Amino acid sequence: MTARTLVFHQTARRMMLNGIDLLARAVKVTLGPGGRNVIIERPGMTPMVANSGVVVARSISLREPFADMGARLLCEAAARTSEVAGDGTTTATTLAHAIVAEGVKYVEAGHDPMQLRRGIEAAGAVVAQQLHAMARPCTTVDEMRQIATISASGDQTVGTLVARAVEQVGKDGAISVEDGSKLEDQLEIAKGARVDRGFLSPFFATTESRAVVLEEPWVLLCDATISSIAQLLPVLEAVSGTGKPLLVIANEVEGEALATLVVNNLRGTLKSCAIRSPGFGESRTEQLSDLAALTGASVISSQTGVSLEHATLDQLGRVHRTETTKDSTTLIAGDTAKAGVERRVGQVRAQLNDAKTDYDREQLQHRIARLSGGVAVIKVGAATEVALHERKNRFQDALHATRAAVEEGIVPGGGVALLRARSAIDAWSAPNTEQHAGARIVHTALAAPMLQIAANAGADAQAVVHQVLSGEGSHGYDAASDRYGDMLELGVVDPVKVVRTALQNAVSIAALLLTTDCMIADAREGYVDRPDEASSPAMFNAGYA
């Protein structure tokens, strides 16, 4: 039996709010062009300089357990936003904090938390619809540059390079960000491809970006299911002797085979990653042949007469680098891949001429584009390791934001879109006064991002919001140049996907926190063992199996 400490009602909310306040204060200083850096200790390593909301949020762990639970749940809003949109983590944190802080006041004033929650969620839904209605397409290179620059905290170099990369490989093309060997940033177009297959286990991912990066890995292509360690052992022994990592691409990797790869990866014995083969049926076989041309590997299958148990390094391929996320894998080939890729493109073009259906033609054209389009490689330059890490984060944030803008469009930036979307709440008819109060909580919170952007830029935040509200449409405040004007004309824009996702995740987490009435944690020394909330801290220790 382990002693547990329970807190209830007002005490629970206040302790939770303490943690939320601390995390939000650390994250919010990074918002906008005037955002500051946060230096994070890394035991045994150089401190990390971060200006990414999700990086800061994930680095925070509080001593007090109930405050830490509040902080962890707020961090979830940032993490979910990062996973879906790749940017907007600080906006999500700022909104969630504002909704919770305002909502707690209403709850303590006697309002029904469940009715407030319904009002908050309904208001969030109508604002999301309004944001979609406000969006306009992002199609030009200049608009992409603007989005990337804003996401990179006003860094024009980052914005220009990301826009050029997207322009050269297309909105669906593969773009990789890696360490450079020079002081200046570089953009290169390399042979490579991206497949829509992510890692089979999250335990392969070890980096802060939740991705698996393999440098100069061997590549195993197998048109079969790998389930037993006996099948994979000869390849593992051969590869481990070279000191290089391994990428396994097979129809399925499961059971003890997958477990062995994960364990070896965690122990550092052999760095590896496993993904499923792209495509299905006959298309899967053809796409494996495409990857064989790119990597120089032989496809191991019953059709080729090569069994996995007898595979050697000669059957494996090599590439310069691979990046795998939960959704996709990018392969960057070496210089020797050019001839093999060109030969394979010629073969696929011949199949295109013989295609019988529109679907077949579309699939073949997609394969040709993937093979011949290449991969844009952004090599980040910096004078020190600390600066390099910080600039890589900026490039990755800018890249995610640009893709999001191309996908769903753009809205006026600087918090203007959220402020204008208040009109949707004004037009919404709440079924009762309690839900109307919940909607007013969101209405108030929608000003929080603009207030924080202005404050970080050294402006009078309340005066800025008042001035913007006196205008219409895309009229707003450009914190980078300290002036008012049309945000679309000034090039201050945000991807609507990022703003919408940040809002929806903030509403979801905030509604959950406001309806929390009890918190439970391991007992800590010094807590008073009393269940009477009125007499002391509203805590008591309980046995818990």
Summary of the structure (lengths in Angstrom):
residues: 545
radius of gyration: 26.2
end to end distance: 4.7
largest distance: 83.5
contacts: 1975
relative contact order: 0.20
helix: 52%
strand: 18%
